[in-house]
């Protein structure tokens, strides 16, 4: 069956996937306090400007989910192109209304399409890895129902850890008190948050970046034991490319057999992560039986 894959822009798709004829994307938006609006993007020029600007502006920009009309038009296009099925993979329902909106609109097309909705319970390169694994499953001829079940398993078993370089954006966004941020900075505490079933929670508070890196190495070792079929190891950052590459190379030296991915967090995610944030995602490989 001819199947389309729809993701949202936080997936940060690599160029080959973004240009794949069966992959489509809907874009979230960022609105600055002065009314300027940018589309969520992986464009390196826009990303550099975004991360520079959020360190200067006193007020954080707002993020918003894709316009429903864009998804509606996209689904009509998918039907007109002769697709029989569509797999939608979106960022965590706990941090955005995108999944709910997409579910509501796609319901209107169930007479024309077999629709499989996936809450990634994560974002960024976790979604990208899900897309790559979906393409592989489609090539192997797995049914939509089997693919959906395996993607749901992936969502439940993939983990994202994020370290914040500073806590200013958490304060601006109302997620952390000013006193806590001051103490965290003064004591060189690096909070690590984790996506736990789609919800962002504090995982650990570690003093100094080197200790964070050592903890991440331990987490990779644990994941390697837990998922003998293999894992994807991905790294995303808020304009901290040099530092995140160094971390990646340390882990890759110990586990050279796995696939690695390094890139920027899109602006929608960078609003909350802030400049300098660093994330690691561990995504197991699904079995194809």
Long-range contacts (C-beta under 8 A, 24 or more apart in sequence): 1-84, 1-85, 1-114, 1-144, 2-82, 2-83, 2-84, 2-85, 3-83, 3-84, 3-85, 3-86, 3-87, 3-138, 3-144, 4-78, 4-81, 4-83, 4-85, 4-86, 4-87, 5-86, 5-87, 5-88, 5-89, 5-131, 5-134, 5-135, 6-71, 6-74, 6-78, 6-86, 6-87, 6-88, 6-89, 6-102, 7-88, 7-89, 7-90, 7-127, 7-131, 8-40, 8-65, 8-66, 8-90, 8-91, 8-98, 8-102, 8-127, 9-39, 9-40, 9-41, 9-66, 9-266, 9-268, 10-40, 10-91, 10-123, 10-124, 10-127, 10-266, 10-268, 10-269, 11-89, 11-91, 11-123, 11-124, 11-125, 11-127, 11-128, 11-131, 12-42, 12-124, 12-125, 12-127, 12-128, 12-236, 12-263, 12-264, 12-265, 12-266, 13-42, 13-128, 13-131, 14-128, 14-261, 14-263, 17-128, 17-131, 17-132, 18-42, 20-135, 22-135, 23-131, 24-74, 24-77, 24-78, 26-66, 26-70, 26-71, 26-74, 26-98, 26-102, 27-66, 27-70, 28-63, 28-64, 28-65, 28-66, 28-96, 28-98, 28-266, 28-268, 29-63, 29-64, 29-66, 29-67, 29-268, 30-61, 30-62, 30-63, 30-64, 30-267, 30-268, 30-271, 31-61, 31-62, 31-63, 31-64, 32-57, 32-61, 33-57, 33-58, 33-59, 33-61, 38-267, 40-266, 40-267, 40-268, 41-266, 41-267, 42-263, 42-264, 42-266, 44-264, 46-267, 47-239, 47-264, 47-266, 47-267, 47-270, 48-239, 50-267, 50-270, 51-238, 51-239, 51-270, 51-275, 52-239, 54-169, 54-270, 54-271, 54-274, 54-275, 55-275, 59-172, 60-169, 60-172, 60-173, 60-271, 61-267, 61-271, 62-271, 63-96, 63-268, 63-271, 63-272, 65-96, 65-97, 65-98, 65-101, 66-98, 66-101, 68-101, 68-105, 71-101, 71-102, 71-105, 71-106, 72-105, 72-108, 75-105, 75-106, 75-108, 75-109, 75-113, 78-113, 79-109, 79-112, 79-113, 83-113, 84-113, 84-114, 85-113, 85-114, 85-115, 85-116, 85-144, 86-113, 86-114, 86-115, 86-116, 87-116, 87-118, 87-134, 87-144, 87-147, 87-148, 87-151, 88-115, 88-116, 88-117, 88-118, 89-118, 89-120, 89-127, 89-130, 89-131, 89-134, 89-151, 90-117, 90-118, 90-119, 90-120, 90-127, 91-120, 91-122, 91-123, 91-127, 92-119, 92-120, 92-121, 92-122, 92-123, 92-195, 92-198, 92-199, 93-119, 93-121, 93-198, 94-121, 94-197, 94-198, 94-199, 94-200, 95-123, 95-198, 95-199, 95-200, 114-144, 116-144, 116-145, 116-147, 116-148, 116-151, 118-148, 118-151, 118-152, 118-155, 119-155, 119-198, 120-155, 120-158, 120-198, 121-155, 121-156, 121-158, 121-195, 121-197, 121-198, 122-155, 122-158, 122-160, 122-195, 122-198, 122-281, 123-160, 123-195, 123-269, 124-160, 124-234, 124-236, 124-265, 124-266, 124-269, 124-279, 124-281, 125-232, 125-234, 125-235, 125-236, 125-261, 125-263, 125-281, 125-283, 126-158, 126-160, 126-234, 126-281, 126-283, 128-234, 128-261, 129-154, 129-158, 129-232, 129-234, 129-261, 129-281, 129-283, 130-154, 130-155, 130-158, 130-283, 133-285, 133-286, 136-288, 137-286, 137-288, 140-288, 142-288, 150-286, 150-287, 151-286, 153-286, 154-283, 154-284, 154-286, 155-198, 156-197, 157-227, 157-284, 158-281, 158-282, 158-283, 158-284, 159-194, 159-195, 159-219, 159-223, 159-281, 159-282, 160-194, 160-195, 160-279, 160-280, 160-281, 161-192, 161-193, 161-194, 161-203, 161-216, 161-219, 161-279, 161-280, 161-281, 162-192, 162-193, 162-194, 162-273, 162-277, 162-278, 162-279, 162-280, 163-190, 163-191, 163-192, 163-209, 163-212, 163-277, 163-278, 163-279, 164-190, 164-191, 164-193, 164-273, 164-274, 164-276, 164-277, 165-190, 165-238, 165-240, 165-274, 165-275, 165-276, 165-277, 165-278, 166-274, 166-276, 167-191, 168-274, 169-271, 169-272, 169-273, 169-274, 170-272, 170-274, 173-271, 173-272, 175-272, 209-243, 213-247, 213-250, 216-247, 216-251, 216-280, 217-250, 217-251, 217-254, 219-280, 219-282, 220-251, 220-254, 220-255, 220-280, 220-282, 223-282, 223-284, 224-255, 226-284, 227-284, 227-285, 229-284, 229-285, 229-286, 229-287, 230-257, 230-258, 230-284, 230-285, 231-258, 231-282, 231-283, 231-284, 231-285, 232-258, 232-259, 232-260, 232-261, 232-281, 232-282, 232-283, 232-285, 233-258, 233-259, 233-260, 233-261, 233-280, 233-281, 233-282, 233-283, 234-260, 234-261, 234-262, 234-280, 234-281, 234-283, 235-260, 235-261, 235-262, 235-263, 235-278, 235-279, 235-280, 235-281, 236-262, 236-263, 236-264, 236-265, 236-269, 236-278, 236-279, 236-281, 237-262, 237-263, 237-264, 237-265, 237-276, 237-277, 237-278, 237-279, 238-264, 238-265, 238-270, 238-273, 238-274, 238-275, 238-276, 238-277, 238-278, 239-264, 239-270, 239-275, 239-276, 240-275, 240-276, 240-277, 240-278, 243-278, 244-278, 247-278, 247-280
